[in-house]
Each structure stands twice: as structure tokens, then as C-alpha cells.
């Protein structure tokens, strides 16, 4: 697919870590062009480079195209430039209800909003999309617009939590191959960047493992049920044929979430060779459509005994692929493996951009 001209976009929460990554990934994007950046009131009125002075944490420099943009107050929707079509939101206000309201206020104003926040993930008429798994959930947007009396161009869509990215696409690959999973035990080893600036700079998290991350276990257990759910006249109905049990930990790694996963199958259990072949050959709608941010291979299987490792594997396929290794028979379940994904790329900004690309192809984001 090619566009006659790029779609003008805004990034909310542009000064935070997820917002920074979004700007990095959108630089020279073939479909999107950032023409507006927004953040909290304390950053508004400054140039972007002034607003992130001393806080820019990306490995690459601030993109020239945004460094001199004047930061807008994200809550001043009326000040949004008239030519904005799509809004990427990395905003998380102290009260989740306020975040939900802000996202729908943008939708009511006619903007297509794709969010990395958890605020609307469990809202029944908001699609929570992993494009390789549930692209058809985008159809609920029409219900959302009708139910909430939104303009044709306005809606809210979200991407799921970073904690599930390193294993959930494996479940979809197995399901498509005729080996549905009905139970999963997941232990995550989540990188510091998942907690933002505070986690990266917190001395208590250095050289330490913290066996608890507030809210993460609930998200890890519940979000897959919505992703694997089905559409109804009232929204998305959560799946009832899958149970996930999770333990989420914070580890002293900068980027890259690892998950130790034990799977139980509904009926037949694939052999280990079948398991590897299913994962290695898996492709879905983003690959067929050749969306700009889609990895060529959504799942990469490696055989080395000491892989995957965050330092070696998190950047595979520009940080958008899931790397799977240590595949073996399990004593209590059926099969176990270790999965790895880049939490701030696939699990956040890159995942949101891929969702937006899908929605452009489906005609839901348009001039």
C-alpha cells in the first residue's frame, strides 16, 4: 500500500520514555509525519529540545524534525493543529479515569487515537490489538463510534501491555496450526525501562530483583482473554477457554522483557519439532500486507542453550520480533519455552505504530 501523502500525526506524552521512542520510530516513517508534540503543562510552551533537556534517553539524537516544535499542553485539545489526523498517546495521568476521558475527548474532537496506556484496555468497545493476532477486532470501532456518537474519523484503539508480548503470539501460532492452548503459567523478568525514568534511576532496582510489579500480574492474566475474545453486538466478549497464571518480576536489565512460559494444550500436543516449525513459519496479516513496521518473521526460534538474551536478541527485526528458545517438554505442563521481546519497541511505541498502520490499511485512519 502507498499513500499519496503522509498522514500528519501528534504524539501525546512526547517527553516521556515511550513518547521519545515513538518520535524516534516515526522519524522518516513512510506513512506518518509528526507535526505536533504535546505533554504536561510544565513542558508546554518550550521547544521540544528544551523540554527534554537532560531527559532524552534514546541512543540516537533528538530527531531534527521535532527538536524545534513547540510543546503543546496535551489537555488543551482545542490547540491541536487543524491538519492532525492521527494521535499517538503515551499519556498516563495520575487518575486512570482522567486518562480514559482525555483519550475519548480527542476521539470526540475527530482524531484517530492509538494509545499505549492501560486506561482503556478493558473498555468493551475499545479494540486492544496485536495485529498478528486480532486485526478483526478493529471492526468494533464502528460500534464505538455509533455508541458514543463519535465523528467518523474519531475513535480510540489501544495496544496491550508489554508483559504479554513475549509469549502471546506463540499461542496464536499454535492455535492457527490446530494446537490450541488452554492454560499457561508465565513468569516474567521485566526490564527497568518498563517502569520509565523512575525505575531506571532508582538505586533500589540496581543489582536487584524485585518479585512484584504493581498491576502487572493482573494485566498479564486478563489482557490475553480480551485479545482472544470474540466480537458481539455490545463489544468484545472475553475468551473463556484460556487461563493464564502470572508472576511478574523486575530485573536489572535496561531493555527487553523475558518470559518463562509453561503451556498446557486443550487436546493434541505438538512434538518439539512441530512446535519449532509452527513458530518459525508463522506469518499473519501484517506480513501479508507488508506493513512498514511489521517484522518479516514475527517469531524467531533459536536453538542455543543460553538464548534468548536481552542484549543479543531484543533488537531482532528492528525490535519487533519475538525470540523463542529453550523449548522443551515440561514435567507438569506439556511444553515450556523462554520468550523475549523488546518492551519499549514491540511492547510500546512500535506496537502502537504497527496498530496505526493496520488501521490505515483498513481505511479507519484516513484523510
Secondary structure as GFF3:
##gff-version 3
##sequence-region A 1 367
A	DSSP	beta_strand	7	12	.	.	.	ID=ss1
A	DSSP	alpha_helix	17	26	.	.	.	ID=ss2
A	DSSP	beta_strand	32	39	.	.	.	ID=ss3
A	DSSP	alpha_helix	48	51	.	.	.	ID=ss4
A	DSSP	alpha_helix	64	67	.	.	.	ID=ss5
A	DSSP	beta_strand	72	73	.	.	.	ID=ss6
A	DSSP	three_ten_helix	77	79	.	.	.	ID=ss7
A	DSSP	beta_strand	86	89	.	.	.	ID=ss8
A	DSSP	alpha_helix	96	108	.	.	.	ID=ss9
A	DSSP	beta_strand	112	115	.	.	.	ID=ss10
A	DSSP	alpha_helix	131	134	.	.	.	ID=ss11
A	DSSP	three_ten_helix	135	139	.	.	.	ID=ss12
A	DSSP	alpha_helix	140	148	.	.	.	ID=ss13
A	DSSP	beta_strand	155	158	.	.	.	ID=ss14
A	DSSP	three_ten_helix	162	164	.	.	.	ID=ss15
A	DSSP	alpha_helix	168	176	.	.	.	ID=ss16
A	DSSP	beta_strand	181	190	.	.	.	ID=ss17
A	DSSP	three_ten_helix	192	195	.	.	.	ID=ss18
A	DSSP	alpha_helix	196	201	.	.	.	ID=ss19
A	DSSP	three_ten_helix	203	205	.	.	.	ID=ss20
A	DSSP	beta_strand	209	210	.	.	.	ID=ss21
A	DSSP	alpha_helix	216	227	.	.	.	ID=ss22
A	DSSP	beta_strand	230	232	.	.	.	ID=ss23
A	DSSP	beta_strand	235	237	.	.	.	ID=ss24
A	DSSP	beta_strand	243	251	.	.	.	ID=ss25
A	DSSP	beta_strand	257	265	.	.	.	ID=ss26
A	DSSP	alpha_helix	272	281	.	.	.	ID=ss27
A	DSSP	alpha_helix	285	289	.	.	.	ID=ss28
A	DSSP	beta_strand	299	301	.	.	.	ID=ss29
A	DSSP	alpha_helix	310	313	.	.	.	ID=ss30
A	DSSP	alpha_helix	316	319	.	.	.	ID=ss31
A	DSSP	beta_strand	322	329	.	.	.	ID=ss32
A	DSSP	beta_strand	335	341	.	.	.	ID=ss33
A	DSSP	pi_helix	345	349	.	.	.	ID=ss34
A	DSSP	alpha_helix	350	361	.	.	.	ID=ss35
###
